[in-house]
Amino acid sequence: MGTVWAGGLAGVAVLLLVYLAHKTRRVHQQGFEVLEQLRAIRLESDHLFSQLQSLGQLERLLALPQGLPPLRGWAGSPDFLLQLARHALSARPEVVVECSCGASTVVLARCLQMNGAGHVYSLEHDAFYADQTRRLLDERGLGDWATVLHAPLLPDPAWPSPWYDRAVFPAQMQSIDLLVVDGPPNAVGPLARYPALSALASRLGERFHLFLDDADRPQEREVVERWQQELPGLSLQRPRAEKGLAVLSRA
């Protein structure tokens, strides 16, 4: 009887040890999950603080009485726009072309106004957003510094995706010093931003800078590789930015 009792106790002890081991593993797992959540919260708060810093610097740099339009969602991130503004104010481009309009159009037009020279030509496939951006410019007294061109997306056998209608490009859009590529959206097709360089090659200045937003996405990385292969001699920099930024230039 004592042997049976001892065996029963041993079995209970084994079950208890298994249970305790399971609970210990579960506590450790929960602790690991909590630590991961805390790390994610910390990274997100650091990220948000960085964007707020960039926004504050951008607003002070531009000193627009009416302020900037909203800079989240589809709009360029504050850190991207800050890099763009600093370049425009230091390099003083005469002809600026951007693919897709919005907050970046306001920023660039304000920089050229502060420089006292230059003009922005903004390509936009959506008529509503084109009108909205024109209104943003006019409200800030920047209408004379930027032209928003409604350029529908058209298919071209030379490219994997449709691109802006080149028939609307004005004759003055020549010798481009600064090209900003933030459209078309990737939803229109594969490598949607790839056509920009070849479509505008004949209009690029001898020296130019190209800013590509969202440059950390796989398709944009492929676009950059193709551009470098097709136009040898381009230098590439990747300044830190929320959505990735590639700056290509020809000196």
C-alpha positions, 0 to 999 in steps of 0.5 A: 500500500505504501508503494502504491501511495508513493507511486501516486505521489510521484505521479502527482509530483511529475504532473505538478512539475509539468504544470509549473514548467508550462506556466513558467514558459507561458509567463516568459512568453507573456513577458516577451510579448509585453517587451515587444509591445513596449519596444513597438510603442517606443519606436512609434513614439520616437518616430512621431516625435521625429516627424513633429520636429521636422514639421516644426523646422519646416514651418519655421523655415518657410514662415507661411502666415497661413501655415502648411496644409495637412501633411499625413496620409497621401501627402509627403512626410514632414522629413521628406518636405524638409529635405526638399525645402532645404535643397530648393533654398540652397540650390536655387533651381530655376525650373522645378517639375514634380510628379503629383501635386499637393503639399509639396507644391506649396513647399516648393513654390514658397521656396522659389518665392523666398529665392525670388526666382524660378517656377514649379510645374506640377503634373497631376492626373486627378482633376480634383486634386489639381484644383485643390492644389491650385486653391492651396497656392492661391490662398497662400499667395503662391499662384504665380510661382507654380503651375498645376497641370492636369495631365491624365495618365495614358498608356505607352508601349515603352513603359509597364504602366501609364504615365502623364499626358506629355501633350500638356507640357508647356514649352517653358518646362525645359532645362529642369534643375529639380525633378520630384517624383512622388507619383503616379500612385503604385495602384496604377500598375507596376513600376508606376514611377519608372517612366519619369526619367526617360519621359523627361530626359530631353528636358533635363538640365545639364545638371539636375537633382531628382528626389524620389519619395517612398524609396524604401518600397521594393518597386521604387528600389527597382526603379532606382536601379533601372535609372542608374543603369539607363543613365550612367553617371548618376550619383545616389544618396539615401538621406534618412526619411520616414518613407525612404528617400533617394536623391539622384543627381548629375553634376 
